[in-house]
Amino acid sequence: MRGCRPLTDEEVKLIASSFSGSSAGRDRCLFTLGWNSGFRVSELLSLTVGDVLQHREIVDRVTVQRRATKGKRESRTVVLNGRAQTALRRWLGEMGDVSPGTPLFPSRKGDGAISRVQAHRVLKAAVGANELQGKIASHSMRKTFAEKVYDKLDGDLPKLQKALGHASINSTISYLSFKQEDVDKAILLI
C-alpha cells in the first residue's frame, strides 16, 4: 500500500502484545508471520495448516502457491526464522488437531480464512490501541520485513528483490522510499 511505513522495533513489540480476545493467538501469529516473512496479506491468508505443518513439525520454508501470488506468475518460497516458527508453533497449539486443509488464519464466520479487510481491521485496532502515528496498515508488515532484510543484506537490491518476490527492481526500490531520511542526513553531513 502506497504511503505505508515500516514499523520500528518498539512498535512491533507494542503491536504484538496488544492483540486480545478469542482471536488474539491467530492475530498475533498473522502479524508475526507477516513481518518475518514478507508475504503479502493475500499470500498469508491463502496458507493452510498443511502448508506450515508437515509430519507434526513446523516446516523450514513456506511456499505460497502461484494462484495466491500477485500476478500469479510463480509460487514463492520463504525461509522461516525462529520468531515465525515460534509464532506458528503457539498458534497451531491453540488450534488443536485440525486437518491440513484448514485455513491457517480461519474466520469465525464459516470455513474460510479471514478476509483481507478483516486482517486490515485487526492491525488497525492494534495500532489504534497503541496510539501509533503515521500511515500504518497491513502492508507495513511487508515494509518492515523489507527494511530489515535490506539492512542485513547491506543494501543488496537484487537480493532484496528476490526476498520480496518482485518482478521489477523498481518495485523494490519504491519500498525503500523511507530511506530518504538517511539520504537527507548524509547530505547534511557533507
N, C-alpha and C positions, 0 to 999 in steps of 0.2 A: 504494500500500500504506500503510495507516494506520500512523502512527508513524515511518515512514522520514524521514530528514532529508536536506536538501540537502548537497552536498559543498562544501568550501571550495576556493579556487583551488589551494592547495597539495595537497590531497587529489586533485583532478582530475589534476594533474601526476604525482603518485605512482602513481595507478592506471593512467594511460595508459602509463606507462613500465614497468609490471610484467607486461604480457602476454608470454608466451613460448611456445615450441613451434611446431609446424607450423600452428597456428590463430591465432597472435599477430596477424597482419595483419587477419584477419577480426574478431577480438575487439576490437582497438583501434578499428577502424572502427565497429563496433557501438556501443561506448562513446562515441566522439567524436560520432557522429551522434545518439546518444540525448540527450546533454546539450546539444547545439547545436540540436536541432530540437524537442524537447519531445514527440516522438511516444511513445506508449505502446510497451512492448516488443512486444506483439502486432502493432502497426502497423508497427514496424520490421521484424519478421520476415516480414511479408506482402510486402515490397518485392522487386522483381526487378531485374535488371541494366537492363532496358529502362525501368524507372521513373526511373532516375537517369542513364542514358547514352543520349543521342539524337544521331544523326549524328556519333558518336565524340566527343561533347562532354558534359561534366557539365552537367546542367540547372541553371537558376537556382532553380527551385522543384520540390518533390517533392509529389506528390499520392498520398495513401493512399485507395484505393477504399472506397466505402461499406461493402462487405461485411466489411472488415477493421477498421472503426472501432467504438468502443464504442457500443452502442445501434443501430448500423447505420442511422442516420438520413440521414447525408450524408457525402460524401467530405470530406477535409480536406487543404488545401494549405499547405505551409510553405516560406518562402524559405530557401535555403541560404546560410549565411555562409561566409566564407573558410576557416575551420577545417574545417567539414563538407565543403566541396568538396575541400580538400586531402586529407582522410582518404579520401574516396571515390576520388579520383584514384590514390592509393597502393594502395588495396585492389584496385581494378579492374586496375591494372597487374600486381599479383601474380596475379590470377585469370587473366589472359591473354585469349585470344579465346574468349569464351563466348556462347551465344545470349542474346537479350534476355529470354527466358522463364526463365533460370536464376535461382534464388533469390539475392538479394544476400548473404545470410548462410547459405551452404549447410552442411548437415550432412555429416560424413564418412561417415555411415551411410545412404546412399540418395540419392534425387533431391531431397528437400525441404529446407526451411530447418531450422536448429537449432530446438529446442523452446524454449518459454518457460522450462522448468525448466533446460535447458542454459544459456540466457542468464543465468539467475539464478546458476547454479553458477560460471560464468565470472567474473562480477562479485564474487561472494563469495570466490573464490580470490584475486583481486587485492586485495580489501580485507583478507583474512587475511594475505596476504604482507606487507602494509604495517602490520599490527597497528593498523588504524584502529578507533576506538572509536565507540560509538553504533549505532543501528539503521540500517544501510546495506544497501539491496537494489537490485534493478534499477529500482524506482520512484524511487530517489534521483536518477537521471539526469534524470527529468522534473521533480522538485522543484528541482534545480539550475537547470534552464532557467527554471522559473517565477520563482525568486528573481532571477536575472539580468535577465530581461525586466521584471519588476516594478520593479526599481531603475532600469532605463533608461527606463521609461515614467513615472517619478516618481510611482508609486503609482496609476496609472490602472487600476482594477479591470476596467471593461468591455473595455478593450483587451487586458488580460491574459487575460480570459475567452475572447476570440476567439482569441488566440495558443494557448491550451491546448485549444481546441475543446470547452469545457464548455457544456452546455445550461443550466446553472444557475449564477448568480453565487455561490451558496452553496458549490458545489464549489470554485470558485476561491478563495474566502475560506478554506476549510479547508486549502488548500495553503500558506497564509501563516501557519499557526499558529506556525511557527518564529520569526516576528517578535515573539513575546511578549517576548523578551529586550529588544528595542528599547523596547517599551511600559514594561517594568519600569524600564529605565534612565531613561526620560523622567520617570516618576513620581518616582523618587528624586532627580531634579534640580530638582523644583519646590519 
